[in-house]
Structure formats: structure tokens, C-alpha cells
């Protein structure tokens, strides 16, 4: 039997067990969508719309809209010839992506530490998340901050960052087309307002060279070298970047000292990810 929930549980702050003090900062429609997903359990893997409504504590109209939205996104499917719904395997992607990122961090961290120890500069590893770069790991040289606040979990538009461009340059044409569609009409607070189309000439040069070298778009006076981590098909599964203050070295000196170690690290990370099964390299 599906148990009715007459009133939703209060939103709680992770790690506190207490209700959120400011409901104005929450998106209730998103919360309702997750309540619909959570209505499906091991005991009730298939539910009618009415059963979902009862389990999620939502009215029929809201439940219908939520199911239609989730079905459109591919997380729920309607079983043919019945009035029942079930979750799709796409739901598993949410958890698998998080687990894969944790595996990647553990694999990548030693290589970044070696780079920092060898070069004395900050090193980062990032992956593409749609049109954005997501930083998964970062190692600084001592307590140096380089004037830029990049942390694990930081995201920014991929096409305006050297580490993002190093990956975008190796995307297939269909993937790039999807990226340009996803990026259309997006706004952000970063000073660099170039579009994906604007950086296409730079991406072609990066693909030819195999790496990106450019001034930081976040901090003046900082140079970045970024090398993609490519799978066996040449698809970017991530990228490494190293940053150095421009006052400390010329661009020629920076490339001469940093490029080869970063390239070697990218290849070793690719082999390590393949061996671990963390990606389809």
C-alpha cells in the first residue's frame, strides 16, 4: 500500500537536522520534483499518477506536471499499455557521476601534488559539466593564493577559461553543437563576455597544438597552461592546468618549464583512469 503524506517534511539544512530558517532561498517546484522521484521505491517501483500523488503529498495537477516534466527529461517513463510510471536508468547517472568524481579526485590528486612540487606553481584538474567547467581538485604551492579564488566545486563557463578551452577544442562536432545550444542566451557575471562562437578560432589553434596557454580570465597578471586528459578516442575526460604570475616568468619560459611536465601528467592520469575503470578510456 502507498502511504499518504498529508504534509511535506520541512526542508532541512544538511548536517544540522534543523529546518531551514529561510524558505525564500529554496525552489519549491524543485523540491516537489524530488518528492515525486522519491515516491518510487524498491517496494513500489511502478506507480499510477494517483499513487505518486498520494506518496508525494501533492495534488493531482501538480503531480501530472511533475511527471510530464520528469518524463520529458528522461528520468521517468510511462509503461506502455498501462497507467503506471517507473524511474529510468538515467536516475542512476546522478549518483554515478558523483561517485565517478570522487574516484577521479583520488586518482588525480597525487599527480597534481607532483606537479606543484616540481614546478612550484598551483595546479588544477577540471571536467566539463555541460557548458561549464567544474573544478574537481586543486593543489596550491604552499600558502600562495595567486589572487584567484578557485576551489573544488567552482564552476565557470568553459569557453572563457584556458582549462575549459583545452577540453572544448577536442569535442566532436555534435558535442560542440549541443554546447553552443546550451550556452545560447546564458548570462554570467564574469568580465569576459565572449561567446562560444567568438572563441572558435582559438579552439582550432589549441586542437592543433594540443594544449592551451593564455592569460587568466579571472585574475590579471596570471598565465595559464592547460592540457586535456584524452581517452582512447581522443575525447576529453578532463584537463590539467598550471598557473603562474606573469611577473615571475615570460610566456616562453613558462611553456619551456611547465608544458612537458603537465603533458606527462595528463597522459599518466589518462592511463590511471583507464586502469581504474573510472571512465571509458
PyMOL commands that set and color helices and strands:
alter all, ss='L'
color gray80, all
select helices_A, chain A and resi 23-25+28-39+49-56+60-73+90-119+158-160+162-168+173-183+197-209+251-276
alter helices_A, ss='H'
color red, helices_A
select strands_A, chain A and resi 46-48+76-78+84-87+122-129+132-139+155-157+212-215+222-230+236-245
alter strands_A, ss='S'
color yellow, strands_A
deselect
rebuild
show_as cartoon
